[in-house]
Amino acid sequence: MHLNECSVEKYVNMFIEYLLYERNYSVHTLDAYMNDLLQFTSFIREKEISEGESFGVERIDPDIVRLWMMDLMKQSLSSASVNRKLSALQSFFRYLIRQGIIANFAFLSGPKKAKSLPYFVKEKEMEKILDEENFGDDFNGIRNKLIIEMLYETGLRCSELVGIKDVDVDIDAMLLKVTGKRNKQRLIPFADRLKEMIVYYINVRAREIVVKSPSFFVRKDGRSVSPAIVYYIVKKNLSNIPTLSKRSPHVLRHTFATSMLNDGAALSAIRNLLGHSSLASTSIYTHVTFEELKKVYNAHPRAKK
């Protein structure tokens, strides 16, 4: 059956009324749907003016929707925003199909969401944090500095660090036995600097902590440190870097991987140290170093022209 070409706005208003009275959507959700669909109708109106013909809902095809998506992306909208608007439009067309206004519609996939690059601390900033004497020489200060150093030098997850037991630390072999996700265990080597700090911490702990515990990192009462305590320690110390917008133990894990890659370590070796199940998870750090290279090149006088 041929349908008379009708204004798209008419059906948008019908759809919004349906969401309001039959689906009981909130005012906030209705406003979001209305704004997204009005952007689409504005695009259709501009197309009608430029082409000198009208477009009813039955004439809107995937090519037109694809052009609209491209127009949105030219406006520098994020993939998430474009996908949200596309979702609103798809809900609208599903309504039209259920109402028998159109027979069918070929729905499109939205743009893939760009993966955000991991946050990391630059080497000079990390050295400044660890070399400055701002931790204190009491038990908490010695422990806290070792926590920061170990996260930075080994790439441990917060949960892995909290789960370390005394039996997991082999000082002579300079190895940590770590239990990661799905109880998978791996060995992580450490260097002389970290060894000295570990030995010093163990001696201070033996002298000052009365209650003994199998856990390696403990509080003054002998109980194991919690993930919340580790998070607080890291956040407090990374707060000295004003340009860093995220401050968590995982940032130090990212920093470890990025530093290793910048210093020439093989991606497969970094994968094993981090305990990643696939190389794809580790490859994100190649993008980080590439972005850094681009920044360096953009400082070249020829790149500025």
HUJOMO-V408746 format. One record per backbone hydrogen bond with DSSP energy under -1.0 kcal/mol. CO is the residue of the C=O (numbers start at 1). NH is the residue of the N-H. E is the energy in kcal/mol with one decimal. If there is no record, write none. Layout:
# HUJOMO-V408746
co = (CO/CO)
nh = (NH/NH)
e = (E/E)
This chain:
# HUJOMO-V408746
co = (8/9/10/11/12/13/14/15/16/17/18/18/19/26/27/28/29/30/31/32/33/34/35/36/37/38/39/40/41/42/43/44/45/46/47/48/48/56/61/62/63/64/65/66/67/68/69/70/72/73/78/79/80/81/82/83/84/85/86/87/88/89/90/91/92/93/94/95/96/96/97/122/123/124/125/126/127/128/132/138/139/140/141/142/143/144/145/146/147/148/149/150/151/157/158/159/161/164/165/166/168/170/170/174/175/176/178/180/181/184/186/188/191/192/193/194/195/196/197/198/199/200/201/202/203/204/205/214/217/219/223/226/227/228/229/230/231/232/233/234/235/237/238/241/248/249/250/251/252/253/254/255/256/257/258/259/260/261/266/267/268/269/270/271/271/279/282/283/284/285/286/287/288/289/290/291/292/293/294/296/297/300)
nh = (12/13/14/15/16/17/18/19/20/21/22/23/25/30/31/32/33/34/35/36/37/38/39/40/41/42/43/44/45/46/47/48/49/50/51/52/53/59/65/66/67/68/69/70/71/72/73/74/77/76/82/83/84/85/86/87/88/89/90/91/92/93/94/95/96/97/98/99/101/102/100/126/127/128/129/130/131/132/134/142/143/144/145/146/147/148/149/150/151/152/153/154/155/161/162/163/164/216/168/169/177/174/175/190/170/188/186/183/184/180/178/176/195/196/197/198/199/200/201/202/203/204/205/206/207/208/209/166/225/222/219/230/231/232/233/234/235/236/237/238/239/240/241/244/251/253/254/255/256/257/258/259/260/261/262/263/265/264/270/271/272/273/274/275/276/283/285/286/288/289/290/291/292/293/294/295/296/297/298/299/300/304)
e = (-2.0/-2.4/-1.7/-2.3/-2.5/-2.2/-1.9/-2.3/-2.0/-2.9/-1.9/-1.4/-2.5/-2.5/-2.5/-1.7/-2.4/-2.9/-2.7/-2.2/-2.5/-2.6/-1.6/-1.3/-2.6/-2.3/-1.8/-2.3/-2.5/-2.2/-1.9/-2.4/-2.1/-2.4/-2.2/-1.5/-1.0/-1.9/-1.8/-2.7/-1.9/-2.1/-2.4/-2.2/-2.2/-2.3/-2.2/-1.7/-1.4/-1.5/-2.3/-2.5/-1.9/-2.1/-2.4/-2.1/-1.9/-2.1/-2.3/-2.1/-1.9/-2.2/-2.2/-1.8/-1.9/-2.0/-2.4/-2.1/-2.3/-1.1/-1.2/-2.4/-2.6/-1.9/-1.9/-2.1/-2.5/-1.7/-1.8/-2.4/-2.7/-2.9/-2.1/-1.8/-2.2/-2.2/-2.7/-2.9/-2.3/-2.1/-2.5/-1.7/-1.6/-2.2/-2.4/-1.5/-1.2/-2.5/-1.4/-1.5/-2.3/-1.0/-2.0/-2.0/-2.7/-2.6/-2.1/-1.2/-1.7/-3.6/-3.0/-2.6/-2.1/-2.6/-1.6/-2.4/-2.6/-2.3/-2.4/-2.6/-2.1/-2.3/-2.9/-2.3/-1.5/-2.2/-2.6/-2.6/-2.1/-1.6/-3.1/-2.0/-2.7/-2.2/-2.4/-2.5/-2.7/-2.5/-1.8/-2.8/-1.1/-1.1/-2.0/-1.5/-1.2/-1.3/-2.4/-2.2/-2.4/-2.1/-2.6/-2.5/-2.4/-2.2/-2.4/-1.6/-2.5/-1.5/-2.1/-2.3/-1.7/-2.2/-2.5/-1.4/-1.8/-1.9/-1.9/-1.3/-1.2/-2.1/-1.8/-2.3/-1.9/-2.1/-2.2/-1.9/-2.1/-2.5/-2.5/-1.1/-2.2/-1.1)
